[in-house]
Amino acid sequence: MTADADGDLAALVTEVHRQLRSRRATLASAESLTGGLVAGALTDVAGSSQTFRGGVVSYATDLKASLLGVDAALLRRRGAVHPEVAAAMARGVRERLGATYGVATTGVAGPDPQDGRPPGEVHVALAGPEAGRFGVAVASLALAGDRAAVRAETVRRALLLVADTLGKTEL
């Protein structure tokens, strides 16, 4: 990442925390291909403990079921890289960590395909309160670049999903 990209990410993270604070809301992360990078970005900002509850890195498929409550039958049927899995991960981390919102990432960083899915196939999701105006928002992406670029762009897109969704949501 360049210094400009780092600055843009810091501004995005700051905006996510601002939106969460304005709603007196919290966020938790469930990560697969990003391996904790979303949580790392969220905690790079001073004061993040007011709005970030924590994260779960569920890199192995079985951990998506055991730690996040993703239906094992869904994982067998669809595999770990699927929009429904991203949605279930977001719901699961939200519930298990007691957060207002849960954000999740799953996908293939590369360089090799995984379970028939090509490198760069990524799904990010955001789960929110059932009483709100949305349940789960999911974005399916086809990202280009090497492993580091796919992971970095996944972090950015996950945080954009949070910022954009919170910006449009009235609770």
Steps between C-alpha positions, in 0.01 A plus 500: 500500500618850429500783751195646324317168522591474869367854553179419316453188710560696820240757392253221422559334838456834675169549318379151598575573866332842474184343360499230766551755781217718366269197530645379830569178312776241494659283232662155500689329217507144367787444260624223279724608211592829672634318806435783746585794274153654540532486879852637470382795291214570740730503802763724337287799602524635854175458691390200295414308817186714526355346182696182414411192707750256350551253222512133409744366242337185367748407230417127509158404369403297810558808719236691307252246636638448850591861586251700292204264473505474120283204406725201427257385230535838326878467513483147353252607232651835396856497635659772711512756218138595444281806571272299731803398705616862527152599620494218757848596624389862546188395691698254709772741609242767578313260728800333663690820575193700603546772239242715328654415162714216367721525191641192327745411225540174310665427169805381312811717527699276266721426332322166459126429469318356803215250472447599137489872581746727319748731669338837559149366566403673823180550699462760775194536720358726770232382742301743710219510751182324395303800619687721256425558135733223378601154607810412297668684214734293283739608225650242264824611337741387230831660598819510297859491617731286705416356841596817689298722265189280527521498878559876524211578265275260694569697820418825321180361348383353832549837671329679210203265539479595867533873434260504204237286673512696826481822301173385343345327800266667745463309822 
